[in-house]
Amino acid sequence: MAGPARPSGLRAALNGLTTRGRSFLAAGLTAALCAYLFGQDALFQVGVLLAVLPVASALLLVRTRYRVASGRRLSPQRAAAGQEARVHLRLDNVSRVPTGLLLLEDKVPYVLGPRPRFVLDRVEPRGFREVSYRVRSDLRGRYPLGPLQLRLSDPFGMCELTRSFSAADVLTVVPQTQDLPPVRLPGESAGQGESNAHALALAGDDDVIPREYRHGDDLRRVHWKSTARYGELMVRREEQPLRARATVLLDTRETAHRGSGPASSFEWAVSAAASISADLVQRGYQTRLLTDTGRAHPQHGANATTAAESIGVLLDALAVVEHSDGGTLARAEEVLRLGGEGLLVAIVGDLDDEQAERLARLRRRAGGAVALLLDTGTWAGLRHLFPDAADEQADSTVGRLRDAGWTVLPVRAGDSLPALWRAADRTQNSVPYRDEVGA
């Protein structure tokens, strides 16, 4: 970002007088007035000197004609909750005169820490200075950084003016993710690997779908007709793997979760959704995130070209996801009924009998289904008050989902997601599977 650092207007300069400058001005005017009343010429000269010094300093800032440009760089651009990020600031003096004393202050939200301040003594013509500071947040979200404020000061500290740049950046704090162990999930036969289905190109030479040559491609696949047409090396796209699809359903209903802050069941569910989504993308699944509000991410198809970009899109969505005021999963059910084929991973909170029954029926549309059923009472300590009633409701929900063919993983406060995910494979092998498509 760039902007002028040239003050304008004597009135603005006088308004920027520091405590020292105002004291000198007041003392000078008082001395001059007393000297006039008592006829003391020497005291009058001292008073004029004291009064002129801050005014001259203000005029010096007004007449200063240098320009500075600034830039900001985040490392990393996307940080996990609890992880530190570093903000790099660069200030360039693009004028032909050196600057005076500069004070930099960057505006940051209070959750990221105190406002960073830096003092730059002098920047030579066409020179630059680089400074950096660290920010950290335990709360996910999108936080604006900037605009950068620049304070100009005269050599005597009599006057100080503040100018702000207009540009700002955004730091995205995403949920924490964990590496999950490799397990064989239900419905994985359609995923990437030796058993993966392929879309074959048509046999005719004119029907081949060419693409640009990439390092490592077999030279025997070069399509010379397309190479001559486009003027660059092209190869045959003879077969294209069909990516398996997966949906991660996140229950964001406020009434379905317990606890508050980073230690709540909702934040555990968000972090689990982030970890599972990232793991599925890395394994070759075309993954979408779906909430109980019916909103899916990405909304307009899989536009990302790499796994890292796909994971970034999902993490950005989870960084700002909030509680919903809904009472059911009806809107998410509608989306899944229209296009719910593939693997379904549901991370849900409290369910009553009707909601559990409706969720169980969604298994008919999915190629495989895994449910992480959060025992939210353990996040709020309610298990100690009503243990029997909670166990009965949980057992009923687990039984209903497993009868419908779901792989159910009950989750309690303090449970490790990698351990639960590893149990998904063992549970799938130990629980009899009964498809209810014909039911």
SEZAMAR-434320 format. One record per residue (C-alpha): x, y, z; residue in three letters; chain. Coordinates in steps of 0.05 Angstrom, whole numbers, plus 5000, padded with zeros to 4 digits. Layout:
<atoms>
<atom <X Y Z> ALA A>
...
</atoms>
This chain:
<atoms>
<atom <5000 5000 5000> MET A>
<atom <5024 5070 4987> ALA A>
<atom <5004 5140 5007> GLY A>
<atom <5030 5210 5019> PRO A>
<atom <5061 5228 5085> ALA A>
<atom <5060 5303 5071> ARG A>
<atom <5022 5343 5123> PRO A>
<atom <4976 5397 5098> SER A>
<atom <4951 5459 5133> GLY A>
<atom <4981 5501 5189> LEU A>
<atom <4919 5491 5231> ARG A>
<atom <4928 5415 5229> ALA A>
<atom <5001 5424 5248> ALA A>
<atom <4984 5469 5308> LEU A>
<atom <4932 5418 5330> ASN A>
<atom <4987 5367 5330> GLY A>
<atom <5030 5404 5381> LEU A>
<atom <5055 5358 5435> THR A>
<atom <5053 5373 5509> THR A>
<atom <5123 5401 5503> ARG A>
<atom <5104 5444 5445> GLY A>
<atom <5041 5472 5479> ARG A>
<atom <5082 5485 5543> SER A>
<atom <5134 5524 5504> PHE A>
<atom <5081 5564 5468> LEU A>
<atom <5043 5580 5532> ALA A>
<atom <5108 5599 5569> ALA A>
<atom <5130 5642 5512> GLY A>
<atom <5065 5680 5507> LEU A>
<atom <5062 5689 5582> THR A>
<atom <5134 5715 5584> ALA A>
<atom <5121 5763 5527> ALA A>
<atom <5058 5790 5560> LEU A>
<atom <5094 5801 5627> CYS A>
<atom <5153 5833 5592> ALA A>
<atom <5106 5882 5557> TYR A>
<atom <5070 5900 5621> LEU A>
<atom <5135 5910 5662> PHE A>
<atom <5177 5938 5605> GLY A>
<atom <5229 5882 5606> GLN A>
<atom <5260 5877 5536> ASP A>
<atom <5305 5818 5552> ALA A>
<atom <5246 5778 5579> LEU A>
<atom <5206 5797 5518> PHE A>
<atom <5260 5768 5472> GLN A>
<atom <5261 5703 5512> VAL A>
<atom <5185 5698 5508> GLY A>
<atom <5185 5709 5433> VAL A>
<atom <5238 5654 5425> LEU A>
<atom <5198 5605 5467> LEU A>
<atom <5134 5619 5428> ALA A>
<atom <5166 5617 5359> VAL A>
<atom <5201 5550 5369> LEU A>
<atom <5138 5506 5369> PRO A>
<atom <5106 5547 5313> VAL A>
<atom <5169 5540 5271> ALA A>
<atom <5170 5465 5284> SER A>
<atom <5098 5460 5260> ALA A>
<atom <5116 5500 5197> LEU A>
<atom <5175 5454 5186> LEU A>
<atom <5129 5393 5184> LEU A>
<atom <5081 5429 5138> VAL A>
<atom <5135 5446 5088> ARG A>
<atom <5167 5376 5090> THR A>
<atom <5158 5346 5021> ARG A>
<atom <5174 5272 5026> TYR A>
<atom <5131 5213 5007> ARG A>
<atom <5132 5143 5036> VAL A>
<atom <5101 5078 5015> ALA A>
<atom <5086 5018 5058> SER A>
<atom <5072 4945 5049> GLY A>
<atom <5049 4888 5093> ARG A>
<atom <5063 4813 5087> ARG A>
<atom <5033 4758 5129> LEU A>
<atom <5070 4693 5144> SER A>
<atom <5030 4650 5141> PRO A>
<atom <4969 4680 5108> GLN A>
<atom <4925 4627 5141> ARG A>
<atom <4943 4609 5213> ALA A>
<atom <4913 4555 5258> ALA A>
<atom <4882 4574 5324> ALA A>
<atom <4936 4579 5377> GLY A>
<atom <4990 4586 5324> GLN A>
<atom <5032 4649 5318> GLU A>
<atom <5035 4688 5254> ALA A>
<atom <5085 4741 5237> ARG A>
<atom <5068 4807 5203> VAL A>
<atom <5123 4840 5163> HIS A>
<atom <5119 4915 5150> LEU A>
<atom <5162 4952 5100> ARG A>
<atom <5167 5028 5094> LEU A>
<atom <5198 5058 5032> ASP A>
<atom <5220 5131 5026> ASN A>
<atom <5204 5145 4953> VAL A>
<atom <5224 5219 4957> SER A>
<atom <5291 5252 4947> ARG A>
<atom <5299 5278 5018> VAL A>
<atom <5311 5239 5082> PRO A>
<atom <5255 5231 5131> THR A>
<atom <5254 5255 5202> GLY A>
<atom <5233 5215 5263> LEU A>
<atom <5177 5167 5244> LEU A>
<atom <5131 5128 5291> LEU A>
<atom <5094 5069 5261> LEU A>
<atom <5031 5039 5293> GLU A>
<atom <4992 4982 5261> ASP A>
<atom <4919 4972 5280> LYS A>
<atom <4902 4901 5302> VAL A>
<atom <4842 4872 5338> PRO A>
<atom <4851 4864 5413> TYR A>
<atom <4844 4788 5409> VAL A>
<atom <4910 4786 5370> LEU A>
<atom <4949 4825 5422> GLY A>
<atom <4970 4897 5436> PRO A>
<atom <4980 4947 5380> ARG A>
<atom <5052 4943 5355> PRO A>
<atom <5091 5008 5354> ARG A>
<atom <5159 5022 5322> PHE A>
<atom <5205 5082 5320> VAL A>
<atom <5246 5096 5258> LEU A>
<atom <5299 5149 5267> ASP A>
<atom <5315 5167 5195> ARG A>
<atom <5303 5137 5127> VAL A>
<atom <5351 5159 5072> GLU A>
<atom <5325 5179 5003> PRO A>
<atom <5301 5118 4964> ARG A>
<atom <5315 5076 5025> GLY A>
<atom <5271 5029 5064> PHE A>
<atom <5262 4999 5133> ARG A>
<atom <5231 4931 5151> GLU A>
<atom <5200 4913 5218> VAL A>
<atom <5157 4855 5240> SER A>
<atom <5113 4833 5298> TYR A>
<atom <5077 4771 5320> ARG A>
<atom <5002 4759 5329> VAL A>
<atom <4966 4699 5359> ARG A>
<atom <4893 4681 5371> SER A>
<atom <4861 4621 5405> ASP A>
<atom <4795 4639 5371> LEU A>
<atom <4785 4624 5298> ARG A>
<atom <4758 4678 5252> GLY A>
<atom <4778 4732 5202> ARG A>
<atom <4815 4790 5232> TYR A>
<atom <4831 4856 5196> PRO A>
<atom <4902 4883 5202> LEU A>
<atom <4912 4956 5189> GLY A>
<atom <4910 5009 5165> PRO A>
<atom <4981 5028 5184> LEU A>
<atom <4987 5095 5219> GLN A>
<atom <5048 5139 5210> LEU A>
<atom <5067 5193 5261> ARG A>
<atom <5113 5249 5239> LEU A>
<atom <5153 5288 5290> SER A>
<atom <5201 5346 5288> ASP A>
<atom <5272 5340 5316> PRO A>
<atom <5253 5378 5380> PHE A>
<atom <5190 5338 5395> GLY A>
<atom <5147 5400 5392> MET A>
<atom <5097 5375 5340> CYS A>
<atom <5070 5308 5320> GLU A>
<atom <5023 5292 5263> LEU A>
<atom <4987 5226 5247> THR A>
<atom <4972 5201 5177> ARG A>
<atom <4939 5135 5159> SER A>
<atom <4946 5091 5098> PHE A>
<atom <4882 5065 5068> SER A>
<atom <4900 4992 5053> ALA A>
<atom <4889 4935 5102> ALA A>
<atom <4899 4859 5102> ASP A>
<atom <4861 4801 5133> VAL A>
<atom <4890 4746 5175> LEU A>
<atom <4848 4682 5174> THR A>
<atom <4852 4640 5237> VAL A>
<atom <4827 4570 5219> VAL A>
<atom <4810 4512 5265> PRO A>
<atom <4865 4467 5289> GLN A>
<atom <4873 4404 5248> THR A>
<atom <4902 4337 5267> GLN A>
<atom <4934 4284 5223> ASP A>
<atom <4888 4224 5219> LEU A>
<atom <4911 4152 5211> PRO A>
<atom <4898 4117 5145> PRO A>
<atom <4835 4074 5151> VAL A>
<atom <4790 4040 5101> ARG A>
<atom <4725 4077 5101> LEU A>
<atom <4657 4050 5080> PRO A>
<atom <4644 4063 5006> GLY A>
<atom <4718 4074 4992> GLU A>
<atom <4719 4028 4932> SER A>
<atom <4700 4087 4888> ALA A>
<atom <4758 4128 4913> GLY A>
<atom <4827 4137 4885> GLN A>
<atom <4872 4076 4879> GLY A>
<atom <4876 4011 4839> GLU A>
<atom <4800 4001 4843> SER A>
<atom <4784 4070 4820> ASN A>
<atom <4737 4079 4761> ALA A>
<atom <4762 4116 4700> HIS A>
<atom <4730 4156 4645> ALA A>
<atom <4763 4133 4580> LEU A>
<atom <4772 4179 4521> ALA A>
<atom <4740 4160 4455> LEU A>
<atom <4783 4114 4412> ALA A>
<atom <4785 4159 4350> GLY A>
<atom <4846 4203 4340> ASP A>
<atom <4801 4263 4327> ASP A>
<atom <4762 4251 4392> ASP A>
<atom <4822 4252 4439> VAL A>
<atom <4821 4306 4493> ILE A>
<atom <4890 4339 4493> PRO A>
<atom <4923 4379 4549> ARG A>
<atom <4989 4415 4556> GLU A>
<atom <5052 4375 4568> TYR A>
<atom <5074 4369 4641> ARG A>
<atom <5141 4348 4667> HIS A>
<atom <5143 4272 4674> GLY A>
<atom <5090 4257 4620> ASP A>
<atom <5105 4198 4575> ASP A>
<atom <5130 4225 4507> LEU A>
<atom <5092 4169 4473> ARG A>
<atom <5028 4206 4492> ARG A>
<atom <5047 4268 4453> VAL A>
<atom <4990 4288 4406> HIS A>
<atom <5025 4319 4346> TRP A>
<atom <4963 4346 4311> LYS A>
<atom <4944 4387 4373> SER A>
<atom <5016 4407 4383> THR A>
<atom <5018 4437 4313> ALA A>
<atom <4951 4471 4324> ARG A>
<atom <4966 4504 4391> TYR A>
<atom <5041 4516 4381> GLY A>
<atom <5061 4480 4445> GLU A>
<atom <5072 4409 4465> LEU A>
<atom <5006 4373 4479> MET A>
<atom <4992 4303 4504> VAL A>
<atom <4932 4257 4501> ARG A>
<atom <4887 4256 4561> ARG A>
<atom <4869 4183 4550> GLU A>
<atom <4837 4169 4616> GLU A>
<atom <4813 4212 4672> GLN A>
<atom <4799 4184 4741> PRO A>
<atom <4731 4196 4770> LEU A>
<atom <4742 4228 4838> ARG A>
<atom <4702 4198 4894> ALA A>
<atom <4656 4247 4929> ARG A>
<atom <4648 4259 5003> ALA A>
<atom <4605 4305 5045> THR A>
<atom <4622 4327 5115> VAL A>
<atom <4559 4347 5152> LEU A>
<atom <4571 4394 5210> LEU A>
<atom <4516 4405 5261> ASP A>
<atom <4519 4479 5281> THR A>
<atom <4453 4483 5319> ARG A>
<atom <4463 4523 5383> GLU A>
<atom <4413 4478 5419> THR A>
<atom <4453 4416 5401> ALA A>
<atom <4519 4436 5435> HIS A>
<atom <4543 4450 5505> ARG A>
<atom <4601 4488 5535> GLY A>
<atom <4631 4555 5516> SER A>
<atom <4694 4581 5484> GLY A>
<atom <4749 4538 5454> PRO A>
<atom <4731 4481 5503> ALA A>
<atom <4660 4474 5478> SER A>
<atom <4631 4415 5441> SER A>
<atom <4618 4461 5381> PHE A>
<atom <4691 4480 5374> GLU A>
<atom <4710 4406 5380> TRP A>
<atom <4662 4391 5323> ALA A>
<atom <4690 4448 5280> VAL A>
<atom <4761 4424 5291> SER A>
<atom <4740 4352 5275> ALA A>
<atom <4706 4375 5211> ALA A>
<atom <4769 4411 5190> ALA A>
<atom <4813 4351 5203> SER A>
<atom <4767 4301 5168> ILE A>
<atom <4757 4347 5108> SER A>
<atom <4831 4357 5100> ALA A>
<atom <4844 4282 5105> ASP A>
<atom <4791 4265 5054> LEU A>
<atom <4817 4316 5004> VAL A>
<atom <4888 4289 5011> GLN A>
<atom <4861 4220 4998> ARG A>
<atom <4831 4242 4932> GLY A>
<atom <4758 4255 4952> TYR A>
<atom <4721 4314 4921> GLN A>
<atom <4698 4340 4988> THR A>
<atom <4645 4390 5007> ARG A>
<atom <4626 4418 5074> LEU A>
<atom <4552 4421 5091> LEU A>
<atom <4520 4452 5153> THR A>
<atom <4450 4443 5181> ASP A>
<atom <4430 4509 5149> THR A>
<atom <4436 4476 5080> GLY A>
<atom <4496 4517 5059> ARG A>
<atom <4551 4479 5024> ALA A>
<atom <4624 4497 5013> HIS A>
<atom <4649 4504 4961> PRO A>
<atom <4584 4533 4934> GLN A>
<atom <4600 4532 4860> HIS A>
<atom <4634 4466 4849> GLY A>
<atom <4705 4445 4858> ALA A>
<atom <4743 4503 4827> ASN A>
<atom <4807 4490 4864> ALA A>
<atom <4861 4458 4822> THR A>
<atom <4904 4428 4877> THR A>
<atom <4891 4392 4942> ALA A>
<atom <4921 4450 4981> ALA A>
<atom <4873 4499 4949> GLU A>
<atom <4814 4454 4963> SER A>
<atom <4834 4447 5036> ILE A>
<atom <4843 4523 5040> GLY A>
<atom <4772 4536 5015> VAL A>
<atom <4743 4488 5067> LEU A>
<atom <4785 4516 5124> LEU A>
<atom <4766 4587 5105> ASP A>
<atom <4693 4568 5110> ALA A>
<atom <4703 4534 5178> LEU A>
<atom <4742 4595 5204> ALA A>
<atom <4678 4636 5204> VAL A>
<atom <4624 4584 5216> VAL A>
<atom <4578 4603 5274> GLU A>
<atom <4520 4574 5313> HIS A>
<atom <4454 4570 5277> SER A>
<atom <4386 4582 5308> ASP A>
<atom <4355 4521 5274> GLY A>
<atom <4323 4464 5311> GLY A>
<atom <4329 4408 5261> THR A>
<atom <4374 4382 5204> LEU A>
<atom <4317 4388 5153> ALA A>
<atom <4352 4437 5106> ARG A>
<atom <4414 4395 5104> ALA A>
<atom <4372 4333 5090> GLU A>
<atom <4341 4367 5029> GLU A>
<atom <4410 4381 5001> VAL A>
<atom <4433 4310 5013> LEU A>
<atom <4371 4280 4981> ARG A>
<atom <4385 4320 4917> LEU A>
<atom <4458 4300 4914> GLY A>
<atom <4483 4259 4971> GLY A>
<atom <4518 4202 4935> GLU A>
<atom <4587 4183 4960> GLY A>
<atom <4615 4181 5030> LEU A>
<atom <4577 4219 5084> LEU A>
<atom <4611 4238 5149> VAL A>
<atom <4564 4271 5199> ALA A>
<atom <4588 4307 5262> ILE A>
<atom <4526 4319 5303> VAL A>
<atom <4507 4341 5373> GLY A>
<atom <4445 4324 5412> ASP A>
<atom <4391 4288 5372> LEU A>
<atom <4321 4270 5394> ASP A>
<atom <4286 4207 5368> ASP A>
<atom <4255 4241 5308> GLU A>
<atom <4320 4274 5286> GLN A>
<atom <4358 4209 5295> ALA A>
<atom <4308 4172 5252> GLU A>
<atom <4312 4224 5197> ARG A>
<atom <4388 4223 5199> LEU A>
<atom <4387 4147 5195> ALA A>
<atom <4347 4149 5131> ARG A>
<atom <4400 4190 5096> LEU A>
<atom <4444 4128 5095> ARG A>
<atom <4403 4103 5036> ARG A>
<atom <4431 4158 4991> ARG A>
<atom <4503 4152 5013> ALA A>
<atom <4555 4103 4989> GLY A>
<atom <4580 4099 5061> GLY A>
<atom <4563 4136 5125> ALA A>
<atom <4603 4152 5188> VAL A>
<atom <4572 4190 5246> ALA A>
<atom <4611 4223 5302> LEU A>
<atom <4558 4229 5356> LEU A>
<atom <4578 4280 5408> LEU A>
<atom <4557 4266 5480> ASP A>
<atom <4551 4341 5494> THR A>
<atom <4532 4329 5567> GLY A>
<atom <4604 4311 5581> THR A>
<atom <4625 4381 5559> TRP A>
<atom <4578 4413 5609> ALA A>
<atom <4584 4364 5666> GLY A>
<atom <4511 4343 5660> LEU A>
<atom <4529 4269 5659> ARG A>
<atom <4537 4272 5734> HIS A>
<atom <4467 4299 5744> LEU A>
<atom <4427 4254 5697> PHE A>
<atom <4471 4194 5678> PRO A>
<atom <4416 4143 5667> ASP A>
<atom <4372 4187 5622> ALA A>
<atom <4432 4209 5581> ALA A>
<atom <4457 4138 5571> ASP A>
<atom <4389 4114 5550> GLU A>
<atom <4380 4169 5498> GLN A>
<atom <4451 4159 5472> ALA A>
<atom <4442 4084 5466> ASP A>
<atom <4377 4093 5429> SER A>
<atom <4408 4141 5379> THR A>
<atom <4469 4097 5368> VAL A>
<atom <4426 4035 5358> GLY A>
<atom <4380 4069 5308> ARG A>
<atom <4438 4095 5266> LEU A>
<atom <4475 4029 5267> ARG A>
<atom <4413 3991 5246> ASP A>
<atom <4409 4036 5186> ALA A>
<atom <4480 4020 5165> GLY A>
<atom <4518 4078 5197> TRP A>
<atom <4587 4070 5228> THR A>
<atom <4575 4106 5294> VAL A>
<atom <4631 4135 5336> LEU A>
<atom <4607 4161 5404> PRO A>
<atom <4648 4221 5426> VAL A>
<atom <4659 4246 5496> ARG A>
<atom <4696 4307 5521> ALA A>
<atom <4771 4295 5519> GLY A>
<atom <4769 4240 5466> ASP A>
<atom <4823 4240 5414> SER A>
<atom <4799 4248 5342> LEU A>
<atom <4856 4205 5312> PRO A>
<atom <4839 4149 5360> ALA A>
<atom <4765 4154 5342> LEU A>
<atom <4781 4156 5268> TRP A>
<atom <4823 4093 5275> ARG A>
<atom <4764 4060 5310> ALA A>
<atom <4721 4074 5248> ALA A>
<atom <4757 4019 5211> ASP A>
<atom <4751 3969 5268> ARG A>
<atom <4678 3987 5280> THR A>
<atom <4661 3978 5207> GLN A>
<atom <4692 3909 5208> ASN A>
<atom <4657 3888 5273> SER A>
<atom <4587 3916 5264> VAL A>
<atom <4542 3878 5216> PRO A>
<atom <4521 3921 5158> TYR A>
<atom <4449 3921 5133> ARG A>
<atom <4430 3965 5074> ASP A>
<atom <4359 3990 5077> GLU A>
<atom <4351 4012 5006> VAL A>
<atom <4297 3961 4995> GLY A>
<atom <4264 3973 5063> ALA A>
</atoms>
